[in-house]
Amino acid sequence: MEFLIANLAPIMFATLVLFLLLGFPVAFALAANGILYGLVGIELDLLSPALFQALPQRVFGIISNDTLLAVPFFTLMGLVLERSGMAEDLLETIGQVFGPLRGGLAIAVVFVGAMLAATTGVVSASVISMGLIS
């Protein structure tokens, strides 16, 4: 029992790696690992059962966060920029400007990535756009 309490973190990490190696998606592996070891912590009197009673309120609080609503829209903006051809036109134009310079293509890609990051607002939208036009 004392061995389990003293080594709970490495055992938890090993279980997470096992879930991932078995092919579970990362989100489900993290959730299952957290719930499993939360119950183990309650059983070993390391955690209070009140933590699990507050779980639905915390989930609702995360879902009702207004800031997180913007993330899909920023990703949509990145896809619209790519589908309309604006992102590719931007890369070609900046590539022509920096083309004569040594490392001009790299400078152009970094510059366009910075501009897309500023317009889309989320890293995932910029990565999607740059990955599709490159």
N, CA, C and O atoms as CSV, one atom per row, in Angstrom:
chain,resi,resn,atom,element,x,y,z
A,1,MET,N,N,0.819,-1.189,0.000
A,1,MET,CA,C,0.000,0.000,0.000
A,1,MET,C,C,0.868,1.260,0.000
A,1,MET,O,O,0.601,2.206,-0.741
A,2,GLU,N,N,1.902,1.263,0.832
A,2,GLU,CA,C,2.792,2.427,0.893
A,2,GLU,C,C,3.564,2.596,-0.413
A,2,GLU,O,O,3.842,3.716,-0.841
A,3,PHE,N,N,3.906,1.469,-1.040
A,3,PHE,CA,C,4.600,1.542,-2.328
A,3,PHE,C,C,3.726,2.217,-3.374
A,3,PHE,O,O,4.209,3.034,-4.158
A,4,LEU,N,N,2.437,1.878,-3.387
A,4,LEU,CA,C,1.507,2.468,-4.344
A,4,LEU,C,C,1.358,3.965,-4.107
A,4,LEU,O,O,1.351,4.746,-5.058
A,5,ILE,N,N,1.240,4.369,-2.847
A,5,ILE,CA,C,1.090,5.790,-2.532
A,5,ILE,C,C,2.347,6.558,-2.909
A,5,ILE,O,O,2.257,7.666,-3.438
A,6,ALA,N,N,3.511,5.989,-2.646
A,6,ALA,CA,C,4.770,6.681,-2.925
A,6,ALA,C,C,5.056,6.776,-4.416
A,6,ALA,O,O,5.720,7.716,-4.854
A,7,ASN,N,N,4.575,5.833,-5.197
A,7,ASN,CA,C,4.886,5.794,-6.630
A,7,ASN,C,C,3.655,5.981,-7.500
A,7,ASN,O,O,3.592,5.427,-8.598
A,8,LEU,N,N,2.684,6.739,-7.044
A,8,LEU,CA,C,1.439,6.901,-7.784
A,8,LEU,C,C,1.650,7.654,-9.097
A,8,LEU,O,O,1.044,7.303,-10.110
A,9,ALA,N,N,2.492,8.675,-9.096
A,9,ALA,CA,C,2.709,9.453,-10.324
A,9,ALA,C,C,3.373,8.627,-11.431
A,9,ALA,O,O,2.891,8.656,-12.563
A,10,PRO,N,N,4.456,7.894,-11.154
A,10,PRO,CA,C,5.026,7.073,-12.233
A,10,PRO,C,C,4.081,5.972,-12.721
A,10,PRO,O,O,4.060,5.651,-13.909
A,11,ILE,N,N,3.309,5.400,-11.813
A,11,ILE,CA,C,2.348,4.373,-12.218
A,11,ILE,C,C,1.267,4.995,-13.095
A,11,ILE,O,O,0.822,4.395,-14.074
A,12,MET,N,N,0.854,6.203,-12.732
A,12,MET,CA,C,-0.155,6.909,-13.524
A,12,MET,C,C,0.383,7.211,-14.923
A,12,MET,O,O,-0.334,7.049,-15.911
A,13,PHE,N,N,1.635,7.646,-15.009
A,13,PHE,CA,C,2.249,7.920,-16.311
A,13,PHE,C,C,2.363,6.641,-17.135
A,13,PHE,O,O,2.097,6.653,-18.336
A,14,ALA,N,N,2.755,5.545,-16.501
A,14,ALA,CA,C,2.872,4.270,-17.218
A,14,ALA,C,C,1.507,3.809,-17.732
A,14,ALA,O,O,1.409,3.253,-18.825
A,15,THR,N,N,0.467,4.038,-16.949
A,15,THR,CA,C,-0.880,3.674,-17.397
A,15,THR,C,C,-1.303,4.521,-18.587
A,15,THR,O,O,-1.928,4.016,-19.520
A,16,LEU,N,N,-0.965,5.804,-18.561
A,16,LEU,CA,C,-1.281,6.675,-19.691
A,16,LEU,C,C,-0.566,6.202,-20.953
A,16,LEU,O,O,-1.168,6.154,-22.025
A,17,VAL,N,N,0.703,5.857,-20.833
A,17,VAL,CA,C,1.453,5.347,-21.985
A,17,VAL,C,C,0.838,4.041,-22.481
A,17,VAL,O,O,0.759,3.813,-23.688
A,18,LEU,N,N,0.407,3.194,-21.569
A,18,LEU,CA,C,-0.233,1.932,-21.952
A,18,LEU,C,C,-1.526,2.187,-22.720
A,18,LEU,O,O,-1.774,1.548,-23.742
A,19,PHE,N,N,-2.355,3.120,-22.236
A,19,PHE,CA,C,-3.589,3.463,-22.952
A,19,PHE,C,C,-3.281,3.960,-24.360
A,19,PHE,O,O,-3.962,3.594,-25.318
A,20,LEU,N,N,-2.254,4.794,-24.479
A,20,LEU,CA,C,-1.909,5.331,-25.794
A,20,LEU,C,C,-1.364,4.250,-26.718
A,20,LEU,O,O,-1.650,4.253,-27.915
A,21,LEU,N,N,-0.579,3.324,-26.167
A,21,LEU,CA,C,-0.053,2.229,-26.983
A,21,LEU,C,C,-1.151,1.258,-27.408
A,21,LEU,O,O,-1.034,0.604,-28.445
A,22,LEU,N,N,-2.205,1.162,-26.620
A,22,LEU,CA,C,-3.332,0.312,-26.994
A,22,LEU,C,C,-4.186,0.937,-28.085
A,22,LEU,O,O,-5.060,0.276,-28.646
A,23,GLY,N,N,-3.939,2.206,-28.389
A,23,GLY,CA,C,-4.629,2.845,-29.496
A,23,GLY,C,C,-5.781,3.752,-29.108
A,23,GLY,O,O,-6.535,4.188,-29.978
A,24,PHE,N,N,-5.935,4.045,-27.832
A,24,PHE,CA,C,-6.993,4.964,-27.429
A,24,PHE,C,C,-6.628,6.387,-27.838
A,24,PHE,O,O,-5.451,6.746,-27.803
A,25,PRO,N,N,-7.599,7.200,-28.220
A,25,PRO,CA,C,-7.302,8.605,-28.507
A,25,PRO,C,C,-6.778,9.311,-27.254
A,25,PRO,O,O,-7.092,8.925,-26.129
A,26,VAL,N,N,-5.982,10.343,-27.472
A,26,VAL,CA,C,-5.320,11.030,-26.365
A,26,VAL,C,C,-6.342,11.588,-25.372
A,26,VAL,O,O,-6.162,11.460,-24.161
A,27,ALA,N,N,-7.399,12.197,-25.871
A,27,ALA,CA,C,-8.388,12.801,-24.975
A,27,ALA,C,C,-9.031,11.748,-24.077
A,27,ALA,O,O,-9.202,11.971,-22.878
A,28,PHE,N,N,-9.386,10.603,-24.655
A,28,PHE,CA,C,-10.023,9.558,-23.859
A,28,PHE,C,C,-9.029,8.906,-22.905
A,28,PHE,O,O,-9.391,8.530,-21.790
A,29,ALA,N,N,-7.776,8.769,-23.339
A,29,ALA,CA,C,-6.763,8.185,-22.462
A,29,ALA,C,C,-6.513,9.089,-21.257
A,29,ALA,O,O,-6.389,8.603,-20.133
A,30,LEU,N,N,-6.438,10.401,-21.486
A,30,LEU,CA,C,-6.236,11.329,-20.369
A,30,LEU,C,C,-7.428,11.318,-19.417
A,30,LEU,O,O,-7.257,11.303,-18.199
A,31,ALA,N,N,-8.642,11.324,-19.983
A,31,ALA,CA,C,-9.839,11.330,-19.138
A,31,ALA,C,C,-9.947,10.038,-18.331
A,31,ALA,O,O,-10.212,10.076,-17.129
A,32,ALA,N,N,-9.744,8.907,-18.980
A,32,ALA,CA,C,-9.846,7.625,-18.275
A,32,ALA,C,C,-8.776,7.507,-17.201
A,32,ALA,O,O,-9.037,7.002,-16.110
A,33,ASN,N,N,-7.582,7.969,-17.509
A,33,ASN,CA,C,-6.493,7.913,-16.546
A,33,ASN,C,C,-6.798,8.796,-15.339
A,33,ASN,O,O,-6.574,8.395,-14.197
A,34,GLY,N,N,-7.305,9.984,-15.594
A,34,GLY,CA,C,-7.632,10.887,-14.494
A,34,GLY,C,C,-8.740,10.348,-13.610
A,34,GLY,O,O,-8.646,10.409,-12.384
A,35,ILE,N,N,-9.792,9.818,-14.227
A,35,ILE,CA,C,-10.905,9.275,-13.439
A,35,ILE,C,C,-10.468,8.028,-12.673
A,35,ILE,O,O,-10.809,7.866,-11.502
A,36,LEU,N,N,-9.717,7.153,-13.332
A,36,LEU,CA,C,-9.257,5.928,-12.679
A,36,LEU,C,C,-8.412,6.243,-11.451
A,36,LEU,O,O,-8.653,5.700,-10.373
A,37,TYR,N,N,-7.424,7.118,-11.609
A,37,TYR,CA,C,-6.550,7.409,-10.480
A,37,TYR,C,C,-7.177,8.384,-9.500
A,37,TYR,O,O,-6.716,8.494,-8.364
A,38,GLY,N,N,-8.218,9.095,-9.913
A,38,GLY,CA,C,-9.001,9.851,-8.943
A,38,GLY,C,C,-9.725,8.912,-7.993
A,38,GLY,O,O,-9.763,9.137,-6.783
A,39,LEU,N,N,-10.301,7.857,-8.560
A,39,LEU,CA,C,-10.971,6.854,-7.719
A,39,LEU,C,C,-9.973,6.109,-6.833
A,39,LEU,O,O,-10.280,5.779,-5.688
A,40,VAL,N,N,-8.782,5.845,-7.365
A,40,VAL,CA,C,-7.739,5.207,-6.550
A,40,VAL,C,C,-7.338,6.136,-5.413
A,40,VAL,O,O,-7.139,5.688,-4.284
A,41,GLY,N,N,-7.218,7.432,-5.707
A,41,GLY,CA,C,-6.870,8.396,-4.666
A,41,GLY,C,C,-7.932,8.500,-3.593
A,41,GLY,O,O,-7.606,8.666,-2.418
A,42,ILE,N,N,-9.199,8.406,-3.972
A,42,ILE,CA,C,-10.279,8.415,-2.977
A,42,ILE,C,C,-10.220,7.143,-2.132
A,42,ILE,O,O,-10.410,7.184,-0.916
A,43,GLU,N,N,-9.956,6.023,-2.784
A,43,GLU,CA,C,-9.889,4.749,-2.057
A,43,GLU,C,C,-8.728,4.733,-1.061
A,43,GLU,O,O,-8.836,4.136,0.010
A,44,LEU,N,N,-7.624,5.386,-1.412
A,44,LEU,CA,C,-6.458,5.427,-0.525
A,44,LEU,C,C,-6.509,6.603,0.447
A,44,LEU,O,O,-5.540,6.844,1.166
A,45,ASP,N,N,-7.606,7.327,0.481
A,45,ASP,CA,C,-7.795,8.509,1.334
A,45,ASP,C,C,-6.784,9.614,1.039
A,45,ASP,O,O,-6.384,10.354,1.938
A,46,LEU,N,N,-6.378,9.720,-0.211
A,46,LEU,CA,C,-5.512,10.823,-0.621
A,46,LEU,C,C,-6.330,12.000,-1.128
A,46,LEU,O,O,-5.874,13.143,-1.077
A,47,LEU,N,N,-7.532,11.729,-1.616
A,47,LEU,CA,C,-8.417,12.757,-2.162
A,47,LEU,C,C,-9.760,12.709,-1.454
A,47,LEU,O,O,-10.139,11.700,-0.859
A,48,SER,N,N,-10.461,13.819,-1.536
A,48,SER,CA,C,-11.795,13.905,-0.945
A,48,SER,C,C,-12.845,13.545,-1.996
A,48,SER,O,O,-12.694,13.920,-3.158
A,49,PRO,N,N,-13.900,12.832,-1.619
A,49,PRO,CA,C,-14.972,12.533,-2.587
A,49,PRO,C,C,-15.680,13.786,-3.098
A,49,PRO,O,O,-16.351,13.736,-4.129
A,50,ALA,N,N,-15.542,14.897,-2.397
A,50,ALA,CA,C,-16.179,16.145,-2.838
A,50,ALA,C,C,-15.609,16.621,-4.169
A,50,ALA,O,O,-16.275,17.359,-4.894
A,51,LEU,N,N,-14.394,16.213,-4.499
A,51,LEU,CA,C,-13.801,16.603,-5.783
A,51,LEU,C,C,-14.578,16.005,-6.948
A,51,LEU,O,O,-14.772,16.670,-7.966
A,52,PHE,N,N,-15.021,14.772,-6.815
A,52,PHE,CA,C,-15.799,14.148,-7.883
A,52,PHE,C,C,-17.227,14.676,-7.927
A,52,PHE,O,O,-17.859,14.671,-8.984
A,53,GLN,N,N,-17.737,15.130,-6.791
A,53,GLN,CA,C,-19.078,15.703,-6.779
A,53,GLN,C,C,-19.107,17.054,-7.485
A,53,GLN,O,O,-20.151,17.464,-7.993
A,54,ALA,N,N,-17.977,17.746,-7.519
A,54,ALA,CA,C,-17.904,19.045,-8.194
A,54,ALA,C,C,-17.582,18.908,-9.678
A,54,ALA,O,O,-17.549,19.912,-10.390
A,55,LEU,N,N,-17.346,17.702,-10.156
A,55,LEU,CA,C,-16.951,17.489,-11.549
A,55,LEU,C,C,-17.983,17.986,-12.562
A,55,LEU,O,O,-17.584,18.642,-13.525
A,56,PRO,N,N,-19.285,17.716,-12.409
A,56,PRO,CA,C,-20.243,18.235,-13.402
A,56,PRO,C,C,-20.263,19.759,-13.479
A,56,PRO,O,O,-20.409,20.323,-14.564
A,57,GLN,N,N,-20.120,20.423,-12.344
A,57,GLN,CA,C,-20.094,21.886,-12.353
A,57,GLN,C,C,-18.860,22.410,-13.077
A,57,GLN,O,O,-18.938,23.412,-13.788
A,58,ARG,N,N,-17.740,21.752,-12.905
A,58,ARG,CA,C,-16.519,22.189,-13.581
A,58,ARG,C,C,-16.622,21.977,-15.081
A,58,ARG,O,O,-16.189,22.827,-15.860
A,59,VAL,N,N,-17.193,20.847,-15.496
A,59,VAL,CA,C,-17.360,20.582,-16.927
A,59,VAL,C,C,-18.284,21.618,-17.543
A,59,VAL,O,O,-17.993,22.140,-18.619
A,60,PHE,N,N,-19.395,21.927,-16.878
A,60,PHE,CA,C,-20.310,22.942,-17.387
A,60,PHE,C,C,-19.634,24.307,-17.439
A,60,PHE,O,O,-19.868,25.074,-18.373
A,61,GLY,N,N,-18.808,24.617,-16.459
A,61,GLY,CA,C,-18.093,25.890,-16.456
A,61,GLY,C,C,-17.125,26.005,-17.619
A,61,GLY,O,O,-16.971,27.083,-18.193
A,62,ILE,N,N,-16.476,24.913,-17.971
A,62,ILE,CA,C,-15.550,24.928,-19.105
A,62,ILE,C,C,-16.314,25.062,-20.411
A,62,ILE,O,O,-15.900,25.804,-21.303
A,63,ILE,N,N,-17.431,24.346,-20.529
A,63,ILE,CA,C,-18.212,24.396,-21.765
A,63,ILE,C,C,-18.828,25.768,-21.980
A,63,ILE,O,O,-18.939,26.225,-23.118
A,64,SER,N,N,-19.229,26.428,-20.905
A,64,SER,CA,C,-19.887,27.727,-21.043
A,64,SER,C,C,-18.900,28.889,-21.113
A,64,SER,O,O,-19.313,30.044,-21.008
A,65,ASN,N,N,-17.616,28.617,-21.286
A,65,ASN,CA,C,-16.608,29.665,-21.415
A,65,ASN,C,C,-16.748,30.325,-22.785
A,65,ASN,O,O,-16.577,29.673,-23.815
A,66,ASP,N,N,-17.059,31.616,-22.792
A,66,ASP,CA,C,-17.293,32.327,-24.051
A,66,ASP,C,C,-16.025,32.489,-24.882
A,66,ASP,O,O,-16.102,32.576,-26.107
A,67,THR,N,N,-14.890,32.531,-24.255
A,67,THR,CA,C,-13.642,32.725,-24.991
A,67,THR,C,C,-13.351,31.552,-25.915
A,67,THR,O,O,-12.818,31.742,-27.008
A,68,LEU,N,N,-13.694,30.349,-25.492
A,68,LEU,CA,C,-13.404,29.166,-26.300
A,68,LEU,C,C,-14.291,29.058,-27.534
A,68,LEU,O,O,-14.003,28.262,-28.427
A,69,LEU,N,N,-15.364,29.843,-27.601
A,69,LEU,CA,C,-16.216,29.825,-28.789
A,69,LEU,C,C,-15.494,30.368,-30.015
A,69,LEU,O,O,-15.849,30.023,-31.142
A,70,ALA,N,N,-14.492,31.210,-29.814
A,70,ALA,CA,C,-13.809,31.843,-30.935
A,70,ALA,C,C,-12.873,30.891,-31.672
A,70,ALA,O,O,-12.579,31.116,-32.846
A,71,VAL,N,N,-12.400,29.846,-31.022
A,71,VAL,CA,C,-11.397,28.968,-31.636
A,71,VAL,C,C,-11.893,28.322,-32.931
A,71,VAL,O,O,-11.151,28.356,-33.913
A,72,PRO,N,N,-13.097,27.734,-33.007
A,72,PRO,CA,C,-13.536,27.169,-34.292
A,72,PRO,C,C,-13.706,28.224,-35.378
A,72,PRO,O,O,-13.488,27.943,-36.557
A,73,PHE,N,N,-14.092,29.429,-34.988
A,73,PHE,CA,C,-14.273,30.482,-35.985
A,73,PHE,C,C,-12.934,30.955,-36.543
A,73,PHE,O,O,-12.838,31.271,-37.729
A,74,PHE,N,N,-11.906,31.009,-35.706
A,74,PHE,CA,C,-10.579,31.361,-36.202
A,74,PHE,C,C,-10.069,30.287,-37.155
A,74,PHE,O,O,-9.456,30.600,-38.176
A,75,THR,N,N,-10.320,29.024,-36.827
A,75,THR,CA,C,-9.925,27.940,-37.721
A,75,THR,C,C,-10.684,28.037,-39.040
A,75,THR,O,O,-10.112,27.810,-40.106
A,76,LEU,N,N,-11.964,28.373,-38.972
A,76,LEU,CA,C,-12.757,28.581,-40.182
A,76,LEU,C,C,-12.176,29.716,-41.016
A,76,LEU,O,O,-12.144,29.628,-42.243
A,77,MET,N,N,-11.718,30.783,-40.363
A,77,MET,CA,C,-11.125,31.900,-41.102
A,77,MET,C,C,-9.867,31.450,-41.845
A,77,MET,O,O,-9.652,31.838,-42.993
A,78,GLY,N,N,-9.037,30.633,-41.192
A,78,GLY,CA,C,-7.859,30.110,-41.868
A,78,GLY,C,C,-8.212,29.267,-43.075
A,78,GLY,O,O,-7.550,29.355,-44.109
A,79,LEU,N,N,-9.251,28.448,-42.957
A,79,LEU,CA,C,-9.682,27.629,-44.091
A,79,LEU,C,C,-10.275,28.479,-45.206
A,79,LEU,O,O,-10.073,28.183,-46.383
A,80,VAL,N,N,-11.004,29.533,-44.848
A,80,VAL,CA,C,-11.561,30.430,-45.867
A,80,VAL,C,C,-10.437,31.140,-46.614
A,80,VAL,O,O,-10.499,31.289,-47.834
A,81,LEU,N,N,-9.411,31.578,-45.887
A,81,LEU,CA,C,-8.267,32.218,-46.544
A,81,LEU,C,C,-7.580,31.258,-47.506
A,81,LEU,O,O,-7.138,31.664,-48.580
A,82,GLU,N,N,-7.490,29.993,-47.126
A,82,GLU,CA,C,-6.839,29.018,-47.996
A,82,GLU,C,C,-7.720,28.680,-49.188
A,82,GLU,O,O,-7.229,28.637,-50.316
A,83,ARG,N,N,-9.006,28.439,-48.970
A,83,ARG,CA,C,-9.904,28.039,-50.057
A,83,ARG,C,C,-10.107,29.153,-51.072
A,83,ARG,O,O,-10.258,28.890,-52.264
A,84,SER,N,N,-10.113,30.391,-50.605
A,84,SER,CA,C,-10.305,31.509,-51.531
A,84,SER,C,C,-9.042,31.817,-52.322
A,84,SER,O,O,-9.093,32.551,-53.309
A,85,GLY,N,N,-7.920,31.270,-51.902
A,85,GLY,CA,C,-6.668,31.511,-52.606
A,85,GLY,C,C,-5.916,32.720,-52.101
A,85,GLY,O,O,-4.832,33.026,-52.599
A,86,MET,N,N,-6.468,33.415,-51.121
A,86,MET,CA,C,-5.801,34.614,-50.615
A,86,MET,C,C,-4.486,34.283,-49.929
A,86,MET,O,O,-3.510,35.020,-50.074
A,87,ALA,N,N,-4.447,33.193,-49.190
A,87,ALA,CA,C,-3.220,32.822,-48.492
A,87,ALA,C,C,-2.129,32.446,-49.492
A,87,ALA,O,O,-0.965,32.798,-49.302
A,88,GLU,N,N,-2.495,31.743,-50.540
A,88,GLU,CA,C,-1.509,31.367,-51.558
A,88,GLU,C,C,-1.023,32.590,-52.325
A,88,GLU,O,O,0.166,32.710,-52.619
A,89,ASP,N,N,-1.949,33.505,-52.652
A,89,ASP,CA,C,-1.553,34.746,-53.320
A,89,ASP,C,C,-0.621,35.568,-52.437
A,89,ASP,O,O,0.334,36.176,-52.921
A,90,LEU,N,N,-0.907,35.579,-51.153
A,90,LEU,CA,C,-0.049,36.303,-50.218
A,90,LEU,C,C,1.345,35.696,-50.185
A,90,LEU,O,O,2.339,36.421,-50.182
A,91,LEU,N,N,1.423,34.371,-50.161
A,91,LEU,CA,C,2.731,33.706,-50.150
A,91,LEU,C,C,3.491,33.968,-51.445
A,91,LEU,O,O,4.700,34.199,-51.408
A,92,GLU,N,N,2.811,33.935,-52.584
A,92,GLU,CA,C,3.484,34.196,-53.858
A,92,GLU,C,C,3.978,35.638,-53.936
A,92,GLU,O,O,5.090,35.888,-54.400
A,93,THR,N,N,3.161,36.583,-53.486
A,93,THR,CA,C,3.551,37.991,-53.539
A,93,THR,C,C,4.738,38.271,-52.634
A,93,THR,O,O,5.700,38.918,-53.048
A,94,ILE,N,N,4.675,37.792,-51.409
A,94,ILE,CA,C,5.786,38.005,-50.478
A,94,ILE,C,C,7.016,37.238,-50.961
A,94,ILE,O,O,8.143,37.693,-50.764
A,95,GLY,N,N,6.812,36.079,-51.592
A,95,GLY,CA,C,7.935,35.331,-52.164
A,95,GLY,C,C,8.619,36.091,-53.281
A,95,GLY,O,O,9.841,36.015,-53.417
A,96,GLN,N,N,7.856,36.827,-54.092
A,96,GLN,CA,C,8.455,37.646,-55.147
A,96,GLN,C,C,9.209,38.832,-54.570
A,96,GLN,O,O,10.239,39.242,-55.106
A,97,VAL,N,N,8.694,39.385,-53.472
A,97,VAL,CA,C,9.376,40.525,-52.846
A,97,VAL,C,C,10.710,40.090,-52.261
A,97,VAL,O,O,11.724,40.759,-52.457
A,98,PHE,N,N,10.714,38.967,-51.539
A,98,PHE,CA,C,11.933,38.506,-50.880
A,98,PHE,C,C,12.715,37.501,-51.720
A,98,PHE,O,O,13.728,36.979,-51.255
A,99,GLY,N,N,12.272,37.215,-52.949
A,99,GLY,CA,C,12.914,36.222,-53.796
A,99,GLY,C,C,14.382,36.474,-54.085
A,99,GLY,O,O,15.180,35.541,-54.000
A,100,PRO,N,N,14.773,37.703,-54.424
A,100,PRO,CA,C,16.182,37.938,-54.740
A,100,PRO,C,C,17.124,37.819,-53.546
A,100,PRO,O,O,18.330,37.651,-53.727
A,101,LEU,N,N,16.599,37.904,-52.346
A,101,LEU,CA,C,17.453,37.818,-51.165
A,101,LEU,C,C,17.882,36.379,-50.907
A,101,LEU,O,O,17.205,35.431,-51.304
A,102,ARG,N,N,19.013,36.240,-50.238
A,102,ARG,CA,C,19.469,34.914,-49.858
A,102,ARG,C,C,18.538,34.386,-48.765
A,102,ARG,O,O,18.340,35.056,-47.752
A,103,GLY,N,N,17.973,33.212,-48.953
A,103,GLY,CA,C,16.995,32.659,-48.019
A,103,GLY,C,C,15.648,33.343,-48.134
A,103,GLY,O,O,14.891,33.405,-47.166
A,104,GLY,N,N,15.351,33.855,-49.316
A,104,GLY,CA,C,14.128,34.621,-49.519
A,104,GLY,C,C,12.861,33.816,-49.297
A,104,GLY,O,O,11.879,34.336,-48.766
A,105,LEU,N,N,12.871,32.549,-49.700
A,105,LEU,CA,C,11.685,31.714,-49.513
A,105,LEU,C,C,11.410,31.489,-48.027
A,105,LEU,O,O,10.260,31.528,-47.589
A,106,ALA,N,N,12.464,31.256,-47.263
A,106,ALA,CA,C,12.285,31.063,-45.822
A,106,ALA,C,C,11.762,32.334,-45.168
A,106,ALA,O,O,10.884,32.276,-44.307
A,107,ILE,N,N,12.292,33.473,-45.571
A,107,ILE,CA,C,11.819,34.752,-45.030
A,107,ILE,C,C,10.359,34.959,-45.402
A,107,ILE,O,O,9.568,35.418,-44.578
A,108,ALA,N,N,9.995,34.625,-46.639
A,108,ALA,CA,C,8.612,34.796,-47.086
A,108,ALA,C,C,7.664,33.903,-46.295
A,108,ALA,O,O,6.582,34.343,-45.906
A,109,VAL,N,N,8.054,32.664,-46.054
A,109,VAL,CA,C,7.190,31.743,-45.310
A,109,VAL,C,C,7.008,32.225,-43.873
A,109,VAL,O,O,5.901,32.176,-43.336
A,110,VAL,N,N,8.087,32.689,-43.252
A,110,VAL,CA,C,7.980,33.204,-41.885
A,110,VAL,C,C,7.104,34.450,-41.854
A,110,VAL,O,O,6.278,34.608,-40.955
A,111,PHE,N,N,7.279,35.325,-42.821
A,111,PHE,CA,C,6.499,36.561,-42.882
A,111,PHE,C,C,5.014,36.261,-43.087
A,111,PHE,O,O,4.165,36.839,-42.410
A,112,VAL,N,N,4.704,35.365,-44.011
A,112,VAL,CA,C,3.305,35.002,-44.261
A,112,VAL,C,C,2.720,34.286,-43.042
A,112,VAL,O,O,1.561,34.507,-42.690
A,113,GLY,N,N,3.508,33.437,-42.404
A,113,GLY,CA,C,3.035,32.777,-41.186
A,113,GLY,C,C,2.704,33.774,-40.089
A,113,GLY,O,O,1.712,33.616,-39.378
A,114,ALA,N,N,3.538,34.804,-39.952
A,114,ALA,CA,C,3.265,35.843,-38.954
A,114,ALA,C,C,2.012,36.633,-39.308
A,114,ALA,O,O,1.221,36.976,-38.429
A,115,MET,N,N,1.831,36.921,-40.594
A,115,MET,CA,C,0.634,37.665,-41.000
A,115,MET,C,C,-0.628,36.825,-40.808
A,115,MET,O,O,-1.654,37.336,-40.360
A,116,LEU,N,N,-0.554,35.548,-41.144
A,116,LEU,CA,C,-1.716,34.681,-40.936
A,116,LEU,C,C,-2.014,34.507,-39.451
A,116,LEU,O,O,-3.176,34.438,-39.050
A,117,ALA,N,N,-0.970,34.435,-38.640
A,117,ALA,CA,C,-1.187,34.316,-37.198
A,117,ALA,C,C,-1.874,35.556,-36.653
A,117,ALA,O,O,-2.720,35.464,-35.764
A,118,ALA,N,N,-1.509,36.713,-37.185
A,118,ALA,CA,C,-2.138,37.951,-36.719
A,118,ALA,C,C,-3.587,38.051,-37.177
A,118,ALA,O,O,-4.425,38.578,-36.446
A,119,THR,N,N,-3.897,37.556,-38.374
A,119,THR,CA,C,-5.270,37.685,-38.867
A,119,THR,C,C,-6.190,36.594,-38.339
A,119,THR,O,O,-7.365,36.853,-38.081
A,120,THR,N,N,-5.679,35.380,-38.174
A,120,THR,CA,C,-6.555,34.307,-37.717
A,120,THR,C,C,-6.638,34.250,-36.201
A,120,THR,O,O,-7.688,33.897,-35.664
A,121,GLY,N,N,-5.574,34.583,-35.499
A,121,GLY,CA,C,-5.632,34.663,-34.052
A,121,GLY,C,C,-5.354,33.371,-33.309
A,121,GLY,O,O,-5.174,33.401,-32.092
A,122,VAL,N,N,-5.311,32.248,-33.989
A,122,VAL,CA,C,-5.089,30.964,-33.328
A,122,VAL,C,C,-4.009,30.218,-34.095
A,122,VAL,O,O,-3.977,30.254,-35.325
A,123,VAL,N,N,-3.140,29.554,-33.382
A,123,VAL,CA,C,-2.030,28.846,-34.011
A,123,VAL,C,C,-2.539,27.752,-34.944
A,123,VAL,O,O,-1.980,27.550,-36.022
A,124,SER,N,N,-3.584,27.049,-34.545
A,124,SER,CA,C,-4.057,25.929,-35.364
A,124,SER,C,C,-4.530,26.392,-36.734
A,124,SER,O,O,-4.308,25.698,-37.727
A,125,ALA,N,N,-5.179,27.554,-36.806
A,125,ALA,CA,C,-5.639,28.058,-38.098
A,125,ALA,C,C,-4.460,28.424,-38.982
A,125,ALA,O,O,-4.490,28.169,-40.186
A,126,SER,N,N,-3.428,29.015,-38.408
A,126,SER,CA,C,-2.243,29.370,-39.191
A,126,SER,C,C,-1.522,28.125,-39.686
A,126,SER,O,O,-1.065,28.081,-40.829
A,127,VAL,N,N,-1.419,27.124,-38.840
A,127,VAL,CA,C,-0.746,25.883,-39.234
A,127,VAL,C,C,-1.527,25.191,-40.344
A,127,VAL,O,O,-0.934,24.681,-41.294
A,128,ILE,N,N,-2.852,25.172,-40.229
A,128,ILE,CA,C,-3.675,24.559,-41.276
A,128,ILE,C,C,-3.488,25.297,-42.589
A,128,ILE,O,O,-3.292,24.673,-43.631
A,129,SER,N,N,-3.545,26.619,-42.547
A,129,SER,CA,C,-3.406,27.409,-43.774
A,129,SER,C,C,-2.032,27.233,-44.399
A,129,SER,O,O,-1.921,27.016,-45.606
A,130,MET,N,N,-0.985,27.322,-43.590
A,130,MET,CA,C,0.372,27.193,-44.129
A,130,MET,C,C,0.622,25.776,-44.636
A,130,MET,O,O,1.315,25.590,-45.636
A,131,GLY,N,N,0.075,24.794,-43.966
A,131,GLY,CA,C,0.252,23.416,-44.425
A,131,GLY,C,C,-0.451,23.148,-45.737
A,131,GLY,O,O,0.030,22.357,-46.549
A,132,LEU,N,N,-1.575,23.791,-45.954
A,132,LEU,CA,C,-2.316,23.564,-47.191
A,132,LEU,C,C,-1.712,24.299,-48.380
A,132,LEU,O,O,-1.804,23.814,-49.508
A,133,ILE,N,N,-1.092,25.464,-48.152
A,133,ILE,CA,C,-0.558,26.217,-49.289
A,133,ILE,C,C,0.888,25.880,-49.585
A,133,ILE,O,O,1.381,26.220,-50.660
A,134,SER,N,N,1.585,25.226,-48.674
A,134,SER,CA,C,3.007,24.941,-48.908
A,134,SER,C,C,3.188,23.710,-49.762
A,134,SER,O,O,4.319,23.324,-50.058
